[in-house]
Amino acid sequence: MRLDKYLKVSRIIKRRTIAKECIDKGLVFVDGKKAKASTEVKAGNIIDISNLGKFRIIKIAEYATEEIAKTLFERIE
């Protein structure tokens, strides 16, 4: 799944366009590397988001439907 779509579907970021803007500004890293919106993500990837001075580090658990997507990641503080 594309990174920008995953961030929207999992409700980490509210809109896909906002997710793409954050990625384009260089605020999102996947497994320690600067990401593009088209970066393919899969279970086990670690997404690091720096947005508005806050950091979120997320480990992807697996893919699922939109209804249960919120439960499929864990925040690493």
Secondary structure, 3 states (H helix, E strand, C coil): CEHHHHHHHCCCCCCHHHHHHHHHCCCEEECCEECCCCCECCCCCEEEEEECCEEEEEEECCCCCHHHHHHCEEECC
